[in-house]
Amino acid sequence: MKQACILVTGGAGFIGVHVARRLMQGGHRVILVDNFNPYYDPALKEARVQKLLADTHHTLYRVDIADHNAMREIFQKHSIASICHLAAQAGVRYAAKDPFAYEHSNVQGTLTLLELAREFSVRNVVIASSSSIYGDAAHYPVKETDITDKPISLYAATKRASELMAYSYHHLYNLPITCLRFFTVYGPWGRPDMALFSFTKAALEGKPIDVFGQGHMARDFTYIDDIADGVVKALEKNLPWAVVNLGRGKPESLMHMIELVESATGKTLEKNLLPMQPGDVQKTWADITQAKALLGWEPKTSLEEGVPRFVQWYRDYFSSNTP
Ligand SMILES: NC(=O)c1ccc[n+]([C@@H]2O[C@H](COP(=O)([O-])OP(=O)(O)OC[C@H]3O[C@@H](n4cnc5c(N)ncnc54)[C@H](O)[C@@H]3O)[C@@H](O)[C@H]2O)c1
């Protein structure tokens, strides 16, 4: 008999690799799918799998989630009990270069997984959504019941589309689905396109940084271990239908994050203050009442603890790999 397992899409991604590790530590069998696309250096994706998952027993498929036939073969081969769907074209600004990458991975890819979940009677699905779907909110903190029909980036529009398709699959086929809206996730093995990574790089290389929004932006920075904990809780809870914010619930100014980078690296950054970039929101701040009530989830790590951990990882990683 085939052993029941959890499929983690985007398994070589920043969040995917941490979630997969935690699931395997908890005794689950995990199948990873990732296409190692070059949106950012795939060497980092390879290194995550090699280093973070070295001591684990996992199966990895280098497959595009939008390739229905290739994905169906995986479902035929394994007994997939749950899907943890994290693969996506992330980032707000890249849509100006390749808008179709968002439609391909976030819309077509998500639909492919929902179809397979239905066909193979998967027990439950957890889908990564994003704080960006709130756009420029009328009030803060933002709640899951707030209106989200004015996405100000294509990324946000496709993430909202994923949630809407998920609801229809829940409604039509009684498929239990939880959509998790992540708020600016950061920590070791993080993404090179995100501010903390590029500010740390610039500090250590003695280069200036571009600070958008004239430095007046605020983000509800959420540490990776807290996010991985929330994803695992959502998979284990198996709620019939839920949309849940996973954020720290404490917005921090971008300038404060920069001060923490300066303190952890021991360098002072030269800052070019620039206007807001199209698609960026001024502020993110999650109301996390629902995450506490439905999942029993509570974030534990402050930005003051998390930034030095990221900087330490960055130093260790790039002392053996050229940036
Ligand atoms: N990191 C954050 O702050 C944040 C915030 C909100 C939402 N999210 C969402 O969380 C999820 C994980 O984000 P992340 O930060 O780990 O990003 P990531 O880019 O590091 O991980 C995504 C992974 O998916 C893979 N992928 C993309 N398209 C694919 C496809 N068509 N087929 C197979 N694999 C594909 C990529 O190669 C990558 O390894 C994404 O859905 C993202 O939109 C992240």
The ligand as an SDF file (V2000), in Angstrom:
LIG
                    3D

 44 48  0  0  0  0  0  0  0  0999 V2000
    7.8190   35.6540    1.2920 N   0  0  0  0  0  0  0  0  0  0  0  0
    6.7980   36.4770    1.5330 C   0  0  0  0  0  0  0  0  0  0  0  0
    6.9590   37.5230    2.1810 O   0  0  0  0  0  0  0  0  0  0  0  0
    5.4100   36.1520    1.0440 C   0  0  0  0  0  0  0  0  0  0  0  0
    4.3800   37.0240    1.3920 C   0  0  0  0  0  0  0  0  0  0  0  0
    3.0880   36.7420    0.9440 C   0  0  0  0  0  0  0  0  0  0  0  0
    2.8400   35.6030    0.2040 C   0  0  0  0  0  0  0  0  0  0  0  0
    3.8620   34.7760   -0.1230 N   0  0  0  0  0  0  0  0  0  0  0  0
    3.5440   33.5810   -0.9190 C   0  0  0  0  0  0  0  0  0  0  0  0
    4.1210   32.4440   -0.2750 O   0  0  0  0  0  0  0  0  0  0  0  0
    4.5180   31.4820   -1.2450 C   0  0  0  0  0  0  0  0  0  0  0  0
    5.9850   31.1320   -1.0700 C   0  0  0  0  0  0  0  0  0  0  0  0
    6.7460   32.3180   -1.2280 O   0  0  0  0  0  0  0  0  0  0  0  0
    8.3180   32.3570   -1.0740 P   0  0  0  0  0  0  0  0  0  0  0  0
    8.6620   33.6360   -0.4130 O   0  0  0  0  0  0  0  0  0  0  0  0
    8.7910   31.0620   -0.5100 O   0  0  0  0  0  0  0  0  0  0  0  0
    8.7250   32.4860   -2.6010 O   0  0  0  0  0  0  0  0  0  0  0  0
    9.8190   31.6880   -3.4560 P   0  0  0  0  0  0  0  0  0  0  0  0
    9.8640   32.3570   -4.7820 O   0  0  0  0  0  0  0  0  0  0  0  0
   11.0780   31.5580   -2.6790 O   0  0  0  0  0  0  0  0  0  0  0  0
    9.1800   30.2530   -3.5820 O   0  0  0  0  0  0  0  0  0  0  0  0
    8.2890   29.8890   -4.6130 C   0  0  0  0  0  0  0  0  0  0  0  0
    8.8430   28.6410   -5.2740 C   0  0  0  0  0  0  0  0  0  0  0  0
    7.9040   28.2200   -6.2440 O   0  0  0  0  0  0  0  0  0  0  0  0
    8.6020   27.7840   -7.3950 C   0  0  0  0  0  0  0  0  0  0  0  0
    7.7020   27.9580   -8.5390 N   0  0  0  0  0  0  0  0  0  0  0  0
    7.2200   29.1180   -9.0530 C   0  0  0  0  0  0  0  0  0  0  0  0
    6.4210   28.8710  -10.1050 N   0  0  0  0  0  0  0  0  0  0  0  0
    6.3930   27.5190  -10.2470 C   0  0  0  0  0  0  0  0  0  0  0  0
    5.7550   26.6440  -11.1660 C   0  0  0  0  0  0  0  0  0  0  0  0
    4.9890   27.1090  -12.1620 N   0  0  0  0  0  0  0  0  0  0  0  0
    5.9420   25.3030  -11.0250 N   0  0  0  0  0  0  0  0  0  0  0  0
    6.7170   24.8100  -10.0270 C   0  0  0  0  0  0  0  0  0  0  0  0
    7.3690   25.5990   -9.1360 N   0  0  0  0  0  0  0  0  0  0  0  0
    7.1980   26.9310   -9.2480 C   0  0  0  0  0  0  0  0  0  0  0  0
    9.8360   28.6610   -7.4840 C   0  0  0  0  0  0  0  0  0  0  0  0
   10.8900   28.0510   -8.2050 O   0  0  0  0  0  0  0  0  0  0  0  0
   10.1750   28.8840   -6.0020 C   0  0  0  0  0  0  0  0  0  0  0  0
   11.1610   27.9720   -5.5640 O   0  0  0  0  0  0  0  0  0  0  0  0
    4.1810   32.0960   -2.5930 C   0  0  0  0  0  0  0  0  0  0  0  0
    2.9060   31.6240   -2.9770 O   0  0  0  0  0  0  0  0  0  0  0  0
    4.1170   33.5850   -2.3170 C   0  0  0  0  0  0  0  0  0  0  0  0
    3.2820   34.2530   -3.2250 O   0  0  0  0  0  0  0  0  0  0  0  0
    5.1520   35.0170    0.2760 C   0  0  0  0  0  0  0  0  0  0  0  0
  1  2  1  0
  2  3  2  0
  2  4  1  0
  4  5  1  0
  4 44  2  0
  5  6  2  0
  6  7  1  0
  7  8  2  0
  8  9  1  0
  8 44  1  0
  9 10  1  0
  9 42  1  0
 10 11  1  0
 11 12  1  0
 11 40  1  0
 12 13  1  0
 13 14  1  0
 14 15  2  0
 14 16  1  0
 14 17  1  0
 17 18  1  0
 18 19  2  0
 18 20  1  0
 18 21  1  0
 21 22  1  0
 22 23  1  0
 23 24  1  0
 23 38  1  0
 24 25  1  0
 25 26  1  0
 25 36  1  0
 26 27  1  0
 26 35  1  0
 27 28  2  0
 28 29  1  0
 29 30  1  0
 29 35  2  0
 30 31  1  0
 30 32  2  0
 32 33  1  0
 33 34  2  0
 34 35  1  0
 36 37  1  0
 36 38  1  0
 38 39  1  0
 40 41  1  0
 40 42  1  0
 42 43  1  0
M  CHG  2   8   1  16  -1
M  END
$$$$
